Amino acid sequence: MYNHIESDESLIESVKRGDCDAFSPIVERYKLALYKVMYRMVMNRDDAEDLVEEAFIKAYRSIKKFESGRPFYAWLRRIAVNNAINFLKRERKIGTEPLEYVEKTLTNGHFDPVRMTREKMLRERITAAFARLPDDARTILSLKVEDDLSYDEISKVLRIPKGTVMSRLARARVKLKELLKEME
């Protein structure tokens, strides 16, 4: 039985030796963070969940290729992002998320209908504008905003030069602002 305080490295070494149970704490540790990245890329809950599951399956199957001493989440995220990019190329579909904001607000005891309505409308506009962004812009923005990656980290994940990351991020931000202005 494994606990959640064991290091990625020790769990991965156990998996490499054939102990498949050692992979469960890794899945638990990273599934939410990975889901956030996938959702922002594909804008559909079911597809994001499928992509997360597929990323973990691919990571498990190729765990022997993982180089010890390197950050596991970065490797896993690269697998997931590549899957999402391929998915978007294949499917070219953009979904929208039904917002659960009202439910969350009602349960936390801060019920202000006017503020809730304004915030919900803003979130819906942002979500709709984000969904209208081109795939590459959505991907790069989600890696920067949702995963809080540095330019260097995004460069490694997407396998593009740092300067390209910077220019694509700038263009993506401008495009998002334009889309939000159009929607006012």
Sequence and secondary structure as in RCSB ss.txt:
>XXXX:A:sequence
MYNHIESDESLIESVKRGDCDAFSPIVERYKLALYKVMYRMVMNRDDAEDLVEEAFIKAYRSIKKFESGRPFYAW
LRRIAVNNAINFLKRERKIGTEPLEYVEKTLTNGHFDPVRMTREKMLRERITAAFARLPDDARTILSLKVEDDLS
YDEISKVLRIPKGTVMSRLARARVKLKELLKEME
>XXXX:A:secstr
   TTS HHHHHHHHHTT GGGHHHHHHHHHHHHHHHHHHHH  HHHHHHHHHHHHHHHHHTGGGS TTS HHHH
HHHHHHHHHHHHHHHH         HHHHHHHTT   HHHHHHHHHHHHHHHHHHHHS HHHHHHHHHHHTS   
HHHHHHHHT  HHHHHHHHHHHHHHHHHHHHHH 
